[in-house]
Amino acid sequence: MSFFDIAIYTVASDDKQALTDFATSADQIFLEYGALRLIDGWGEDVPHGKVTDLYRAVAAGEGRTVCVGIVEWPDKATRDAGWARLETDPRMQGIQGPMDGKHMIFGGFSGLVDITA
């Protein structure tokens, strides 16, 4: 079953196009290294909670939008090899995204249930 990298992060609310441009460039490189699918999402309906929420999880300040990035890999071995190559690929070194790494949470997840319509 697939392996997923998921990141939740903030971007300045007026940088939506910058995020789109970054994702369009970087995602193509991920595909070269074995990723099956990439999804980049802009927060449109992200509720504020009473105890916890995505805004608090990434310490989103005023004027920042919560975003998500999902990378689907065929398996963890492909993901690990892909990331090793991505970290040394000079094309990735030259791409600057609008994300703030201090306001990002991420992790890798093995697939558990996969139901498709």
C-alpha positions, 0 to 999 in steps of 0.5 A, spaced: 500 500 500 502 507 498 506 511 503 504 518 504 508 524 506 503 530 509 505 537 511 501 542 514 504 549 513 502 557 513 503 561 507 502 569 507 495 570 504 497 574 499 502 569 496 497 564 493 500 565 486 507 564 489 505 557 492 502 555 486 508 556 482 513 553 487 509 547 487 508 546 480 516 546 479 518 542 485 512 537 484 515 535 477 521 533 480 518 529 486 515 525 480 521 524 477 524 520 483 518 516 484 512 520 487 505 517 484 501 523 486 502 530 489 496 534 492 497 542 494 491 545 498 490 552 500 486 553 506 479 555 504 474 552 510 479 551 516 475 552 522 478 555 528 477 550 534 476 551 542 481 546 544 486 545 538 486 546 531 490 547 524 492 554 526 495 553 533 498 547 530 502 551 525 502 557 529 499 561 524 499 568 525 495 574 522 495 574 515 497 567 514 493 561 510 494 554 512 496 550 507 497 542 506 501 538 501 501 531 500 505 526 496 503 519 495 509 514 494 508 507 492 512 505 498 516 507 504 522 504 500 521 509 494 519 515 498 526 514 502 530 513 496 526 519 492 527 524 498 535 522 498 535 524 491 531 530 492 535 533 498 541 533 493 538 535 486 541 542 484 534 544 481 531 543 488 536 547 491 534 553 486 527 553 488 525 558 494 518 556 496 513 561 500 513 557 506 516 558 513 519 552 515 518 554 523 511 554 522 510 547 518 508 540 521 510 534 517 510 526 517 510 520 513 504 515 514 503 508 511 497 507 508 491 503 512 485 503 508 484 505 501 477 506 498 476 509 492 469 510 488 
